[in-house]
Amino acid sequence: MQKLYNRKRYFDELLAHKDKDLIKIITGIRRCGKSSLLELFKEHLKKQNAKFIQINFESLEFEHLSDYKELYKYIKSKIKSGKYYLLFDEIQVVKDWQKAIESFRLDFECDIYITGSNSHLLSGEFSTYLTGRFVEIKLLPLSFAEFLEFHELGNELSLEDKFQKYLIFGGMPILAQYKMDEINSFQAL
């Protein structure tokens, strides 16, 4: 598994809403770090010995959960007693997912976190179902300061040269894996 970078601003924002009766929706463009933020949050929950259920809908393991009724049945079968944290990555692939989410809020002691792209999650009529019941955490590509944290550039480059690297490579977190290799970096996007 790749190294997870803590984007403190967003992680702190997520923690500020933890255990509030709001659905936490993490949105952002493709590859900006939504899944990584959710994974960091899961690690935080593990350290607290909290009970959680995590589903990444991009995994074939969960392809049978393609509509809200199947998702509801699955979660209901997993929840025992006590509070659960429900972590759903790329939930937009589930037909009418918002119906299941609202039922979880009503039927279980849970705190709900979901990710997906802006266009899929915050468009259409679903927002009327969740009005006043969600908070959106908008994840952006790396700022220049975050870029410097992600890419260990050392002191041999001037700040201006580092900024030029930022302009060339951009702010997608995945590119830190390529260590400023232009050819591979640009293929990765």
C-alpha positions as CSV (number, residue, x, y, z in Angstrom):
1,M,0.0,0.0,0.0
2,Q,1.2,3.5,-0.8
3,K,2.2,5.9,2.0
4,L,-0.7,8.0,3.3
5,Y,0.0,11.6,3.8
6,N,-2.0,13.4,6.4
7,R,-3.5,16.5,4.9
8,K,-4.0,18.1,8.3
9,R,-6.4,20.8,7.3
10,Y,-8.9,18.3,5.9
11,F,-8.3,15.6,8.6
12,D,-8.9,18.2,11.3
13,E,-12.1,19.3,9.5
14,L,-13.3,15.7,9.4
15,L,-12.5,15.3,13.2
16,A,-14.4,18.5,14.0
17,H,-17.5,16.9,12.6
18,K,-17.0,13.4,14.1
19,D,-19.9,12.2,16.1
20,K,-22.2,15.0,15.0
21,D,-25.5,14.0,13.5
22,L,-24.5,15.0,10.0
23,I,-23.5,12.9,7.1
24,K,-19.9,13.8,6.2
25,I,-19.5,13.9,2.4
26,I,-15.9,14.2,1.2
27,T,-15.9,15.5,-2.4
28,G,-13.2,16.5,-4.9
29,I,-11.9,15.9,-8.3
30,R,-10.5,12.5,-9.3
31,R,-7.2,11.6,-7.6
32,C,-7.1,14.5,-5.1
33,G,-6.9,12.2,-2.0
34,K,-10.5,11.5,-1.0
35,S,-9.9,7.8,-0.4
36,S,-6.7,8.5,1.4
37,L,-8.4,10.8,3.8
38,L,-11.0,8.2,4.5
39,E,-8.3,5.6,5.0
40,L,-6.5,7.9,7.5
41,F,-9.7,8.4,9.3
42,K,-10.2,4.6,9.5
43,E,-6.7,4.3,11.0
44,H,-7.7,6.9,13.6
45,L,-10.8,4.9,14.5
46,K,-8.7,1.7,14.8
47,K,-6.5,3.5,17.4
48,Q,-9.6,4.3,19.3
49,N,-10.9,0.8,19.2
50,A,-14.0,2.1,17.5
51,K,-16.3,-0.2,15.5
52,F,-16.5,0.6,11.8
53,I,-17.6,-0.8,8.5
54,Q,-15.7,0.3,5.5
55,I,-16.8,-0.3,1.9
56,N,-14.9,0.7,-1.2
57,F,-17.4,0.4,-4.0
58,E,-14.6,0.2,-6.6
59,S,-13.7,-3.2,-5.3
60,L,-15.4,-6.2,-6.9
61,E,-15.9,-7.6,-3.5
62,F,-18.9,-5.3,-3.1
63,E,-20.3,-5.2,-6.7
64,H,-23.4,-7.1,-5.4
65,L,-24.3,-4.0,-3.4
66,S,-25.4,-2.1,-6.5
67,D,-28.7,-0.8,-5.1
68,Y,-29.7,0.8,-1.8
69,K,-31.8,-2.2,-0.6
70,E,-28.8,-4.6,-1.0
71,L,-26.6,-2.1,0.7
72,Y,-29.0,-1.7,3.6
73,K,-29.4,-5.5,4.1
74,Y,-25.6,-5.9,4.1
75,I,-24.9,-3.2,6.7
76,K,-27.8,-4.4,8.8
77,S,-26.3,-7.9,8.9
78,K,-22.9,-6.5,10.0
79,I,-24.1,-4.1,12.8
80,K,-24.3,-5.7,16.2
81,S,-24.7,-3.5,19.3
82,G,-23.2,-0.1,20.0
83,K,-22.0,2.7,17.8
84,Y,-20.6,2.1,14.3
85,Y,-18.7,4.4,11.9
86,L,-19.8,3.7,8.4
87,L,-17.2,4.6,5.7
88,F,-18.3,4.4,2.1
89,D,-15.8,5.1,-0.7
90,E,-17.2,6.0,-4.1
91,I,-20.8,5.5,-3.1
92,Q,-22.2,7.0,-6.2
93,V,-22.1,3.6,-7.9
94,V,-25.0,2.4,-5.7
95,K,-28.4,3.2,-7.2
96,D,-30.4,5.5,-4.9
97,W,-27.6,5.4,-2.2
98,Q,-29.1,8.3,-0.4
99,K,-32.1,6.2,0.7
100,A,-29.9,3.7,2.4
101,I,-27.8,6.5,4.0
102,E,-30.9,8.1,5.4
103,S,-32.2,4.8,6.8
104,F,-28.8,4.1,8.5
105,R,-29.2,7.5,10.3
106,L,-32.7,6.6,11.5
107,D,-32.2,2.9,12.3
108,F,-28.7,2.6,13.8
109,E,-26.4,4.3,16.2
110,C,-23.9,5.4,13.5
111,D,-21.7,8.2,12.2
112,I,-21.6,8.2,8.4
113,Y,-18.7,9.2,6.1
114,I,-18.9,9.0,2.3
115,T,-16.7,10.0,-0.7
116,G,-17.3,10.6,-4.3
117,S,-16.8,13.1,-7.1
118,N,-18.5,16.4,-6.9
119,S,-20.5,15.9,-10.0
120,H,-21.9,12.6,-8.9
121,L,-22.6,13.4,-5.3
122,L,-23.8,16.9,-5.2
123,S,-25.9,17.1,-8.3
124,G,-29.5,16.1,-8.9
125,E,-32.4,15.7,-6.6
126,F,-30.6,13.7,-3.8
127,S,-29.7,16.8,-2.0
128,T,-33.3,17.4,-1.1
129,Y,-33.3,14.0,0.8
130,L,-30.2,15.1,2.8
131,T,-30.9,18.8,3.1
132,G,-29.6,20.1,6.5
133,R,-28.3,16.6,7.3
134,F,-24.9,16.7,5.7
135,V,-21.7,18.6,5.7
136,E,-19.5,18.7,2.6
137,I,-15.7,18.6,3.0
138,K,-14.3,19.8,-0.3
139,L,-10.9,18.3,-0.9
140,L,-8.7,20.3,-3.3
141,P,-5.5,19.4,-5.0
142,L,-2.3,20.2,-3.0
143,S,-1.6,23.7,-2.1
144,F,2.0,24.9,-2.7
145,A,2.8,24.4,1.0
146,E,1.4,20.8,0.9
147,F,3.3,20.2,-2.3
148,L,6.5,21.0,-0.4
149,E,5.5,18.6,2.4
150,F,4.7,15.8,-0.1
151,H,7.8,16.2,-2.2
152,E,11.0,16.3,-0.2
153,L,12.9,18.7,-2.4
154,G,15.7,19.6,0.0
155,N,17.5,22.9,0.4
156,E,19.5,22.8,-2.9
157,L,16.6,24.3,-4.8
158,S,15.4,27.9,-4.3
159,L,11.9,28.7,-3.3
160,E,11.3,29.9,-6.9
161,D,12.6,26.7,-8.4
162,K,10.4,24.7,-6.0
163,F,7.4,26.8,-7.2
164,Q,8.4,26.1,-10.8
165,K,8.2,22.3,-10.0
166,Y,4.8,22.9,-8.5
167,L,3.6,24.6,-11.7
168,I,5.0,21.8,-13.8
169,F,3.8,18.8,-11.7
170,G,0.7,20.2,-10.2
171,G,-1.1,19.3,-7.0
172,M,-2.2,15.7,-7.3
173,P,-1.0,13.8,-4.3
174,I,-0.3,10.6,-6.3
175,L,2.6,12.2,-8.0
176,A,4.7,12.2,-4.8
177,Q,5.3,8.5,-5.6
178,Y,7.1,9.4,-8.8
179,K,9.8,11.6,-7.2
180,M,9.6,14.3,-9.9
181,D,10.0,11.9,-12.8
182,E,8.3,13.9,-15.5
183,I,7.6,11.0,-17.9
184,N,6.1,8.7,-15.4
185,S,4.3,11.5,-13.5
186,F,2.4,12.6,-16.6
187,Q,1.5,9.1,-17.6
188,A,0.0,8.5,-14.1
189,L,-2.5,11.2,-14.5
